[in-house]
Amino acid sequence: MKPLQFLLSLLISLFVWVFCILIAIPLFLTGIIILGLTLPFDRRRRVLHQYSCFWASIYTWINPFWAIHITGRENIRPDTPYMIISNHQSLVDILVLYRLFKHFKWVAKAELFKIPVFGWHMALNRYIRLDRMDRRSQFKMLKTAIRTVEQGSSVLIFPEGTRTADGTLRRFKEGAFVIAQKAKVPIVPIVINGSFASLPKSSFIMRHRVHIHVTVLPEIPVEQVTAQDTKALAEQAQDLIQQHLQEA
């Protein structure tokens, strides 16, 4: 990259990150007010989650380096609880998935809840914590996720467990599929393509415009979910996402 281009990318990146941090506190305080006003009639915190979708979307709307395209949003039916799964290419994937403006509780690593403001807001939403190194936390996550789905909220998991290191799809772990089978709910696979290049690894400087495509695939119905063992179900879902990535 030429020095002038690098300087421009650096300045734009700094503006984006500073802007995101500065507006976080007033947005968080607004979220507390929204929760206080809606909690008596909104135990699942749907209104707060929709506000969170708006908050996250602001960050994607103001970023000149990201162009996000979403198709298949209609495949997530309103008022139907799902096990939602997605491949994981980048740190920005969750921001992109908020752009669906669909209700879900996402499973996030415990460290994220410790981040000031952003982690506090995640806790207000009652998103689901997971310490990947603690086996008891894994069992607690499964139990909490099953209860969450049974109460009517969708749960979102990245079944690869962590983001890809090289852009290729990692093997799916079986936890999400155990939840779907135990709760007897359909699975909605989502394909994210292009976000791997949206934020360079080990860098916060965004250097070129990236088109991020989000495709919500048709659901895997309950009959198929409960008719297979978890390993076969995980392989089926992974094949669906892998095939779509290859066709893109």
Secondary structure, DSSP 8 states (H G I E B T S, - for coil): --HHHHHHHHHHHHHHHHHHHHHHHHHHHHHHHHHHHHTTT-TT-HHHHHHHHHHHHHHHHS-TTEEEEEE-GGGS-TT---EEEE----TTHHHHHHTT----EEEEEGGGGGSTTHHHHHHHTT-EEE-TT-HHHHHHHHHHHHHHHHTT--EEE-TTSS--SSSS-----SHHHHHHHHHT--EEEEEEESGGGTS-TT-----S-EEEEEEE---B-HHHHHHS-HHHHHHHHHHHHHHHHHH-
